[in-house]
Amino acid sequence: MEGMGKYKLPSGTIYEGEMKDGMYHGSGKIIFTDESIYSGIFSNGYPALGSYQFSDGLVFSEDNWQYCDGYDRRFESEIKHGLNAPGEEKLTDGPTMQIPPKFYNVGDGFYDPENRIVFDYQMRFLRNANVAEHEWTTKYGRKGWDEFTNGQPIPCNPELSDPRLNDKEWINMNMTKTYEEYIKVSNLQNLLT
């Protein structure tokens, strides 16, 4: 295959552009099934120079990437539309996930730093964390507990401040019922004792 062409891979990904000896060679683009696009110059089947655009339109630039790195924790929507007013900050780019006490949210689950284990959001084992993941997560990751500044509590999630819950109760409670259901049962039990 030589010249301009369009090739659809078995996965549904499409290459459009120049080819030489059956390989991507010259200018072209790869359109992935999630509608993200890599456009650039290819050399003997390999990308040589190009850019990647996510399906939402955000363009990745290695030299000027400012999206959710360790120093700039803004979300894509905050980069495009600006930051919210104080007190209305976003904790996530979607619904806020409840993190168990003493755990961190690592994007694909919860991290237990004491045992260095990552669980999925249903608390099933995912992997053991390596040293780099442990250090980054404990330094920059979102925590499942409140911290104090100048003697004043910083509210993280007021629903998790019930001192009657230990870690295992919180995890078990979230596996079977909502927090509100648990508190109703706890309050009823307190009235009966």
ChimeraX attribute file (.defattr): number of C-alpha atoms within 10 A of each C-alpha:
attribute: neighborCount
match mode: 1-to-1
recipient: residues
	/A:1	11
	/A:2	12
	/A:3	13
	/A:4	15
	/A:5	13
	/A:6	14
	/A:7	14
	/A:8	12
	/A:9	10
	/A:10	7
	/A:11	8
	/A:12	12
	/A:13	16
	/A:14	16
	/A:15	21
	/A:16	17
	/A:17	20
	/A:18	21
	/A:19	24
	/A:20	15
	/A:21	11
	/A:22	12
	/A:23	15
	/A:24	28
	/A:25	22
	/A:26	20
	/A:27	19
	/A:28	22
	/A:29	23
	/A:30	21
	/A:31	19
	/A:32	17
	/A:33	12
	/A:34	11
	/A:35	14
	/A:36	18
	/A:37	21
	/A:38	20
	/A:39	20
	/A:40	17
	/A:41	20
	/A:42	21
	/A:43	15
	/A:44	14
	/A:45	15
	/A:46	11
	/A:47	19
	/A:48	13
	/A:49	11
	/A:50	15
	/A:51	15
	/A:52	18
	/A:53	16
	/A:54	14
	/A:55	14
	/A:56	10
	/A:57	11
	/A:58	15
	/A:59	15
	/A:60	16
	/A:61	12
	/A:62	9
	/A:63	6
	/A:64	7
	/A:65	10
	/A:66	17
	/A:67	17
	/A:68	12
	/A:69	11
	/A:70	12
	/A:71	9
	/A:72	9
	/A:73	13
	/A:74	19
	/A:75	20
	/A:76	15
	/A:77	12
	/A:78	15
	/A:79	13
	/A:80	10
	/A:81	9
	/A:82	11
	/A:83	14
	/A:84	10
	/A:85	8
	/A:86	6
	/A:87	6
	/A:88	8
	/A:89	10
	/A:90	15
	/A:91	14
	/A:92	11
	/A:93	11
	/A:94	8
	/A:95	8
	/A:96	10
	/A:97	12
	/A:98	16
	/A:99	22
	/A:100	21
	/A:101	19
	/A:102	15
	/A:103	23
	/A:104	22
	/A:105	22
	/A:106	18
	/A:107	11
	/A:108	11
	/A:109	18
	/A:110	27
	/A:111	31
	/A:112	19
	/A:113	16
	/A:114	9
	/A:115	9
	/A:116	15
	/A:117	17
	/A:118	24
	/A:119	20
	/A:120	16
	/A:121	17
	/A:122	11
	/A:123	15
	/A:124	11
	/A:125	13
	/A:126	15
	/A:127	12
	/A:128	15
	/A:129	17
	/A:130	10
	/A:131	10
	/A:132	8
	/A:133	15
	/A:134	19
	/A:135	13
	/A:136	12
	/A:137	19
	/A:138	15
	/A:139	10
	/A:140	14
	/A:141	18
	/A:142	18
	/A:143	21
	/A:144	19
	/A:145	18
	/A:146	16
	/A:147	12
	/A:148	9
	/A:149	8
	/A:150	6
	/A:151	7
	/A:152	8
	/A:153	10
	/A:154	13
	/A:155	13
	/A:156	17
	/A:157	14
	/A:158	10
	/A:159	11
	/A:160	18
	/A:161	13
	/A:162	10
	/A:163	6
	/A:164	9
	/A:165	13
	/A:166	11
	/A:167	12
	/A:168	11
	/A:169	12
	/A:170	18
	/A:171	16
	/A:172	11
	/A:173	15
	/A:174	16
	/A:175	12
	/A:176	10
	/A:177	10
	/A:178	10
	/A:179	14
	/A:180	10
	/A:181	11
	/A:182	16
	/A:183	14
	/A:184	11
	/A:185	12
	/A:186	13
	/A:187	10
	/A:188	11
	/A:189	10
	/A:190	9
	/A:191	8
	/A:192	7
	/A:193	5
